[in-house]
Every structure is written in C-alpha cells, then in structure tokens.
Amino acid sequence: MIRIKARAPTARGAVLPMLWGAVAVGYKFGCPLAQQHGLGARIVTSAVFFAVGTGLVCHIRRALLRELRQARKVAGAAQSVLLRPLPPRLEGLNVAAAQLSAERGASIGGDLYEAVATEHGVRVVMGDVRGHGLAALGTVAAVLGSFREAAHDEPELARVLRRLERTHARHLRERSRADHPSNGQDPGPPVAEEFVTLLLLEIARDGEVRALNCGHPWPYLLSGARVEPFTRGDPLPPLGPFPLPAELEATSCGHLLPGESLVLFTDGAEDARDAHGRFFSLPAVLHSAVRDHLVTPQTVLRTIFTALLHHTAGRPTDDVALLVLRNDRKGFAFSGVRGPESPGQATAF
C-alpha cells in the first residue's frame, strides 16, 4: 500500500504569516495615522490591510503549489514502480503501452498492464480494478506484484491465474482488517463489489497465443487492413465475486502471425461517451489507423488516444489503458486458418 502523508506546517512556514499579522496589528494600534478618521487616513489604512491580505494569499498559494508539485512527484514515482515503462521489444515483439487516468491531475488509476519475457514465452496481463484513482492503487500493486513473480515461476498459465486469485483475496482480507479492526478476529468475507477483470496472454516462440480471460474485453487483431476480435470465447467471471472453476485451462487462440498486432485495452476505451451520449468506436479508429499509417504500436496508441480525447472533449470519465503487441519475428511462417480448431502449421525458414 502506498501512503502519501501531508507535511505538518513548519516553524519556517509560519514566520511570514506572523510577520504580516504583526505589521497589520502594529499599524492599527501603533501608527497615529490609523487612529484618524479622515478620508486620506482611511485610504492608507485600507491599502495597508489590502497589502497584508495580498501577501497572505500569495504565501498560501505558493505553499499549496509546493504541496501539489510534491504530490505529483510522488504519483510519478508510484507510476514508475507500478506501471513501469515496458521495453520496446520483447523476444521479437514490438511493444507499446500507455494509460490515461480519469481523475484530473492523477497520472495513475485503476488499470494495470505488464508484459514480461519468460522461459515459457512472453506473458502479458491487462486488468481493470473497480474504481479509479488513488483508491485502486493497493489492488493494482498487489496484482502486478503477484503477476511479475508468478509469470516466471509457474509453467502453466492457469497456475499464474490461480496465484493472482489468491493474492487478490488476501489483499481484500488484509484491507478489510485494516478498515474494520476486530481484535484479531476474522472480519468476514471481503466486499463482493471489489473485483478485478483480467486478461492473461502467453505468446510462444512460434507465435501461438494462449489466453485466460476473467471478465475482460478481448483484444483486437490488426492484420493488414483487417480489424477483428482476436477470439470470441466466453470469459470467466472477474476475480473477486466468485471463485475460479476447479478445472482451469488456457484457451488456444491460434497464432499471431509476423506483421500482425494485438490491441489490448480496458473497457474505459469502448465505454467513453461524447457530449451526446454516443460511445467511442474503437474498431472504427483502428480501421483508420491501419488505413492511414504505418502500423506500429506507437502510431496505434497515438491514434487511439488522440481520437479518444477528441471524442470526450478531453474529459474521459473512466481510466483507459492500452497495450499493443506487434509480431516482428522473422523466423517462422504459417499456413492454414486461424483459431483453436485449426491453428495452422509452423514452418521454419
């Protein structure tokens, strides 16, 4: 859990207001001019008190700006730890990711993402914690920390998801104890509304993609000028309200061919509305991206965020996270149709 503590006022910070106050009191009771009732004396007195008030307002404003800069510095440090910048390449995959917080002035929110290269393939997580802003940071930190360890330790993607489920449940119990102390007794089950949607992907060296989806939107596939959902399987429930099934197995989604891209996103992208209540059309923007630009992860991100901010007039109501993966590997070619039923044949050059 990340905590930001407000600094108590220091003696140095209180000196200037005391001086301004001493000047005002000294003038009022010690200056003969302040005792007079003529127009000129009143104008001078008003000017003195106006100067004192202006000085106090300016001092308070500088102090508040100092605190704001400190808070933004802490938020930036938290972002670099939680949503650390992804490497531009992971085992032949071109990678780009970014996040937009709905909370004004915040640089982090309730969305999470990570991509790591492991001996089991490149493993990716995209998630959305209920809520946004600083209140969701604890859950984001717990889930990401667990994924970064389990992605390397667990040979099966299903076991990675089991680890994330246990971490999330433990985090909710600990937070419930902290919020409602009960003398060491079990505070009861966590609140049912606290949940996380998650998408786990595993991209093997030959481009095969396996996935586990807990209530999260499926990614879009960019293949040439085509934009289509990568798969249409039924997702599992989000982490939190219900336990995972006893039998858990990752779904084979076929292969990500050389030159193709996957666009992972949180539901804040497709749920964004304009002033007339119209939803943001992410597929239409992706069609524009593959038609008008060289399809790189960076240009796809830039195109989506530009269109999203224009659609919402710069005021999105939910956090938005995007992660784009492009297969730039040159070692394999594939034939056959995509999908779990016929994933195609891999032929080494």
C-alpha positions in Angstrom: 0.0 0.0 0.0 1.3 3.4 -0.9 0.6 6.2 1.5 1.1 9.9 1.0 1.4 11.9 4.2 0.8 15.6 4.3 3.7 17.5 5.9 2.9 19.4 9.1 3.4 23.1 8.9 7.0 24.0 9.9 8.2 27.0 12.0 9.7 28.5 8.9 6.4 28.3 7.0 4.6 30.1 9.9 7.1 33.0 10.1 5.9 35.0 7.1 2.1 35.0 8.1 3.1 36.0 11.6 5.2 38.9 10.3 2.3 40.1 8.0 -0.1 39.8 11.0 2.4 41.8 13.2 2.6 44.5 10.6 -1.2 44.8 10.4 -1.6 44.9 14.2 1.3 47.2 14.7 -0.1 49.7 12.2 -3.6 49.5 13.6 -2.6 50.2 17.2 0.8 51.9 16.9 0.5 54.3 14.0 -1.2 57.7 14.7 -2.5 57.7 11.1 -4.6 54.6 11.8 -6.4 56.5 14.6 -7.6 59.3 12.3 -11.0 59.2 10.6 -10.3 61.4 7.6 -10.6 60.1 4.0 -6.9 60.1 3.4 -6.2 58.1 6.6 -8.9 55.6 5.7 -7.4 55.1 2.2 -3.9 54.5 3.7 -5.3 52.0 6.2 -7.2 50.2 3.5 -4.1 50.0 1.4 -2.1 48.6 4.3 -4.6 45.9 5.0 -5.0 45.1 1.3 -1.2 44.6 1.1 -1.3 42.4 4.1 -4.1 40.3 2.7 -2.5 40.0 -0.7 0.8 38.9 0.9 -1.0 36.2 2.9 -2.9 34.9 -0.2 0.3 34.8 -2.2 2.1 32.9 0.5 -0.7 30.4 0.9 -0.8 29.9 -2.9 2.9 29.2 -3.1 2.6 26.7 -0.2 -0.3 24.9 -2.0 1.6 24.8 -5.3 4.6 23.4 -3.4 2.4 20.6 -2.0 0.8 19.9 -5.4 4.3 19.6 -7.0 5.3 17.2 -4.2 2.1 15.1 -4.7 2.7 14.9 -8.4 6.3 13.9 -7.8 5.1 11.1 -5.5 2.5 10.0 -8.0 5.1 9.9 -10.8 7.4 7.7 -8.6 4.4 5.4 -7.9 3.6 5.2 -11.6 7.2 4.3 -12.4 7.1 1.4 -9.9 3.5 0.1 -10.6 3.1 0.8 -14.3 6.8 0.8 -15.2 7.6 1.6 -18.8 7.6 -1.6 -20.9 10.7 -2.4 -23.0 10.2 -1.5 -26.7 10.9 -5.1 -27.7 10.3 -8.5 -26.1 11.7 -11.6 -27.9 10.9 -10.2 -31.3 7.6 -8.5 -30.3 7.3 -4.7 -30.7 5.6 -3.4 -27.6 4.0 -0.1 -26.6 1.6 0.8 -23.7 0.1 3.8 -22.1 -2.5 4.7 -19.5 -4.9 7.7 -19.1 -6.4 8.4 -15.7 -9.9 9.8 -15.4 -9.0 11.6 -12.2 -7.8 15.1 -13.0 -4.2 15.7 -12.1 -3.6 12.0 -11.5 -1.0 10.0 -13.5 -2.2 6.6 -12.4 -5.5 4.9 -12.0 -7.2 1.6 -11.5 -6.0 0.0 -14.8 -2.9 -2.3 -14.9 -0.8 -3.9 -17.5 2.5 -5.7 -17.7 4.5 -7.8 -20.3 7.5 -10.0 -19.4 9.7 -12.4 -21.4 9.9 -15.7 -19.6 11.2 -19.2 -20.5 7.5 -20.1 -21.1 7.1 -17.3 -23.7 6.1 -13.7 -23.5 3.4 -13.3 -20.8 1.0 -10.3 -20.7 -1.6 -9.2 -18.2 -4.2 -6.4 -18.8 -6.6 -5.6 -16.0 -9.1 -3.2 -14.6 -9.7 -2.7 -10.9 -13.1 -1.5 -9.9 -12.9 2.2 -9.3 -10.1 4.6 -10.3 -7.5 7.0 -8.9 -5.6 6.5 -5.7 -8.2 4.3 -4.1 -7.4 1.5 -6.5 -3.6 1.7 -6.1 -3.4 -1.0 -3.4 -5.1 -3.6 -5.6 -3.1 -2.7 -8.6 0.2 -3.1 -6.7 -0.9 -6.5 -5.2 -2.0 -7.9 -8.6 1.0 -6.7 -10.6 3.5 -7.8 -7.9 2.0 -11.3 -7.9 2.0 -11.5 -11.7 5.6 -10.4 -12.0 6.7 -13.3 -9.8 4.2 -16.0 -11.0 4.9 -15.3 -14.7 8.4 -16.6 -14.2 7.7 -19.3 -11.6 4.6 -21.1 -13.0 5.0 -23.3 -16.1 1.2 -23.2 -16.8 -0.8 -20.0 -17.5 -3.7 -21.4 -15.4 -1.4 -21.6 -12.3 -0.4 -17.9 -12.9 -4.1 -17.0 -12.7 -4.5 -19.1 -9.5 -1.7 -17.1 -7.9 -3.4 -13.8 -8.9 -6.7 -15.0 -7.4 -5.1 -15.9 -4.1 -3.2 -12.6 -4.0 -6.3 -10.6 -4.7 -8.3 -12.4 -2.0 -5.5 -12.0 0.6 -5.3 -8.3 -0.3 -9.0 -7.8 0.3 -8.9 -9.6 3.6 -6.0 -7.5 4.8 -7.6 -4.3 3.7 -10.9 -5.4 5.4 -9.0 -5.9 8.7 -7.3 -2.6 8.4 -10.6 -0.8 7.7 -12.7 -2.7 10.3 -10.4 -3.8 13.2 -12.0 -6.7 15.1 -9.4 -7.6 17.8 -7.7 -10.2 15.6 -10.9 -12.0 14.7 -11.8 -12.8 11.1 -13.6 -9.7 9.7 -15.7 -11.8 7.4 -15.7 -12.2 3.6 -14.5 -9.2 1.5 -17.0 -6.9 -0.1 -18.4 -8.6 -3.1 -18.3 -5.4 -5.3 -14.5 -5.4 -5.1 -13.3 -7.2 -8.2 -10.7 -7.1 -11.0 -11.2 -8.0 -14.6 -8.1 -9.7 -16.1 -6.8 -10.9 -19.4 -3.7 -13.1 -19.4 -1.9 -13.9 -22.7 1.0 -16.2 -23.4 2.8 -15.8 -26.8 5.1 -18.7 -27.6 8.2 -18.5 -29.7 6.2 -19.9 -32.7 3.5 -17.2 -32.3 0.9 -19.4 -30.7 -1.3 -17.4 -28.3 -2.9 -18.9 -25.3 -5.3 -16.9 -23.1 -7.3 -16.8 -19.9 -9.9 -14.1 -19.6 -11.7 -13.1 -16.4 -14.4 -10.8 -17.5 -12.2 -8.5 -19.6 -12.7 -7.3 -23.2 -11.0 -9.5 -25.8 -8.2 -7.8 -27.8 -8.5 -6.7 -31.4 -6.3 -8.2 -34.1 -4.7 -6.0 -36.7 -3.8 -8.0 -39.8 -3.0 -5.9 -42.9 -6.1 -3.7 -43.4 -8.3 -6.0 -41.3 -9.5 -5.2 -37.8 -11.3 -8.0 -36.0 -11.7 -9.5 -32.5 -8.9 -11.9 -31.8 -11.2 -14.5 -30.3 -14.8 -14.7 -29.2 -14.6 -17.2 -26.3 -16.8 -16.9 -23.2 -14.8 -15.3 -20.4 -14.6 -16.4 -16.8 -16.0 -14.3 -14.0 -13.8 -11.4 -12.7 -11.6 -12.1 -9.8 -13.4 -11.4 -6.5 -17.1 -12.2 -6.6 -16.8 -15.9 -7.4 -14.0 -18.5 -7.1 -12.4 -19.8 -10.3 -13.5 -23.2 -11.6 -11.8 -26.2 -10.3 -10.8 -27.2 -13.8 -8.9 -24.3 -15.4 -7.2 -24.5 -18.7 -5.9 -21.8 -21.0 -7.6 -21.3 -24.4 -5.6 -21.7 -27.6 -6.3 -18.7 -29.8 -4.3 -19.7 -32.8 -1.2 -17.8 -33.9 -0.1 -14.2 -34.0 1.5 -14.1 -37.5 4.5 -12.0 -38.4 3.4 -8.4 -39.1 0.1 -8.8 -37.1 -0.7 -6.8 -34.0 -2.8 -7.3 -30.9 -4.5 -4.3 -29.3 -5.3 -4.9 -25.6 -7.5 -2.3 -23.8 -9.7 -1.7 -20.8 -13.4 -1.0 -21.0 -12.8 2.7 -20.5 -11.9 2.9 -24.2 -15.2 1.5 -25.6 -17.4 2.9 -22.8 -16.2 6.5 -23.3 -19.1 8.8 -24.5 -19.2 12.2 -26.1 -21.5 15.1 -25.1 -24.4 13.5 -26.9 -24.0 10.1 -25.2 -22.5 8.3 -28.2 -20.0 5.6 -27.4 -16.4 5.7 -28.7 -16.0 3.4 -31.7 -12.6 1.7 -31.1 -12.9 -0.6 -34.2 -13.5 2.5 -36.4 -10.4 4.2 -35.0 -8.3 1.1 -35.5 -9.5 0.9 -39.2 -8.4 4.5 -39.6 -5.0 3.6 -38.0 -4.3 0.7 -40.3 -5.5 2.6 -43.4 -3.7 5.9 -42.9 -0.5 5.0 -41.1 2.4 2.6 -40.9 1.0 0.1 -38.3 3.4 0.3 -35.4 2.4 0.0 -31.8 3.4 3.6 -31.2 1.3 5.0 -34.0 -1.7 2.9 -33.0 -1.5 4.3 -29.4 -1.2 7.8 -30.6 -4.1 7.5 -33.0 -6.4 6.0 -30.3 -5.6 8.5 -27.6 -6.0 11.4 -29.9 -9.4 10.2 -31.1 -10.5 9.4 -27.6 -9.6 12.8 -26.1 -11.3 14.5 -29.0 -14.4 12.3 -28.5 -14.7 13.1 -24.8 -13.6 16.7 -25.2 -10.6 15.9 -23.0 -12.6 14.7 -20.1 -12.8 10.9 -20.0 -15.0 9.5 -17.2 -13.1 6.3 -16.7 -9.4 5.2 -16.7 -8.2 3.9 -20.1 -5.2 1.6 -20.6 -3.9 0.4 -24.0 -1.2 -2.2 -24.8 -0.2 -3.0 -28.4 1.9 -6.0 -29.4 3.2 -6.5 -32.9 4.9 -9.7 -34.1 8.1 -8.6 -35.8 9.7 -12.1 -35.7 11.1 -13.4 -38.9 11.9 -17.0 -38.1 8.6 -18.7 -38.8 5.9 -18.7 -41.5 2.4 -20.0 -41.0 -0.3 -21.5 -43.2 -3.9 -22.5 -42.6 -6.8 -20.8 -40.9 -6.6 -19.1 -37.5 -8.4 -20.4 -34.5 -8.3 -23.2 -31.9 -9.8 -25.7 -34.4 -7.0 -25.2 -36.9 -4.1 -23.1 -35.6 -2.0 -23.7 -38.7 1.3 -25.3 -39.4 4.6 -23.6 -38.5 7.5 -23.9 -40.9 11.0 -22.7 -40.1 12.8 -20.7 -42.8 
